[in-house]
Amino acid sequence: MRSKFEVDLSKKLKNCFYEPFKVPYTWEAKYIPDFVPKDNSNILIEAKGRFRTRSEARKYQAVQKSNPEIEVVFVFMSPNVPMPGATRRKDTTKLSHGEWAESNGFRHYTLKNLPPEWCDKKITVEDLEDDRTDTTGSRPTTRRTKRSKRSK
């Protein structure tokens, strides 16, 4: 039994079984894709820097399973980054985001290898460099920093 209350209750419910089986259920939720190609609304494109938790990754599996008529496709910033909570393998590597996607039946890309039909033109390395430089010519900070609250 999981709690003292369940123990006490079991003394009263003599004609009942305790936790005899599992009952499957689904949790209703909504997913908003980051991008959808103009010519194919059955493809949902998700831009991912990285998964922060394993449960975040499971969300996309649930979206795909609940909607077999659509395809969730990832564009990873760095597909070789290890998954959160991944354990080390014998070769000392960890399961990467790209490997997770492939093992779960998801296509994945990076900015450098997007399908041309999703883009206006072929993306070059120079385009990527231009996108990351602001109009002043300096590079924006990609790391978020927490501001501490100042005490008065």
N, C-alpha and C positions, 0 to 999 in steps of 0.2 A: 504494500500500500504506500501511497505517496505522501500522505499527511495523517496527522493524528485524527482529524475530522473524518477522513475516509475509514480509518480503523473503527472509530466510534459508530459510524453509519453502517459499516458491515455487520456489526453486532445486531442491528435492527433488521437489516435486509437479508434475512436468512435464506429466502427463496430467490436470491439474485446471484448471478455470476459477476465477478469483479474483472473489468477490462477484458472481456472474452475475445474481442476481435477489433481490427482497425476499420474505420469507415473513411473512404476517400472523399475529399472535397476540393473545390476550387475556390480561389479567392478572386473576386471580380475587381478588375483594375483597368485603367486606360493607359495606353502608350502613345506618345506623340513622337513620330520619327523626326530626325534632324532634317533630312532631305528626301525628296521623292523625284525621280526623273520625270520630266514633263511628258515623255512619250510612254511611260510604263509605271502606272500607279501600283503595280503588284510588287515593286521593289522598294524597300524601305532602307535608306542609307543612314547609318549611325556613325557619327564622328566620335572617336574615342581616343583620348590621350592615354588613359589606362583605366582599368576597373579598380575601384577603391575597396570593394569587398567581393567575396564570392557570391553573396546573395544578389548583388547587382548583375553579375554575369548570368545567374540563374533566371533573372527577369527576362532576358532575351530568349532563353530557351523556352520559357513559358509563352512568350509572345508568338514564337515560331510554331510551337505545338498547338496553340489555340487558333491559329490562323494559317492552315496549311496551304491556302491559296496565295499567300504572299511569301516573299523572301526577304529576310533581314540580312543586310550586307554591311560589313564594318569597313571603315577607313580608319586605320590605326595610325597614330603619330609615330609610334615605335613598336612594331609587332613583336620584337624580340625581348621586350620588357617582361620580367616574370609576373605571373598571376599572383594576386594576394593570397597568402596562406599556402603557396606551393611548397612542397617538400623537396629536398634535394634528392636527385636520382643518383644511381651508382656512379655516373660519370660527373657528378657534382653540379650538373646544370639543374635548372628548375623549369617547369612547364611555362612556356611563354604565351602571351596573348594570341599570337598567330597560331601556335600549336593548339591552344584551346579552341579557337574558332574552327580550325580544320577538323579536329576530333569531334566537334559537335555539329558538323555539316554546314558551317557558315562560310561563305566566300569572304575574303578580306583583301584590302588593298592599302596602299599608302598614297600620299600625294604624288609620288613619282610614277605610279603605274595604274592610274585610274583608267577605266574604259573610256575610249575617245568619244563614244556617243553621249557620255554624261557631261562632256566639256565643250566649250565653244571652239577651242583650239588645243593643239598639243601643248601640254605643260612642259616647260623646260626647267632646268635647275636654276637658271637666271630668274625665271618667273617666281620661283619659290623664294629666292633671296630678296626680290623686290617686294613680295608680299610681307616679309618680316621686317622691312625697314620702313620707318615712318617718314613723313615729309621733311623732317629736319635732318634726316640722314642718320639718326641714332637708332640703335636697336631697342625695341621695347623690352621691358622685363617680362619674362614668361613665368617666373616664380612668384606666387602669391605670398605676401607676408602678412602676418597678423599684427595689427596695431594694438599695443597694450593700452589699457585705460589708465590715464594719469590720475593719480590720487590728488585731491584738492587739499 
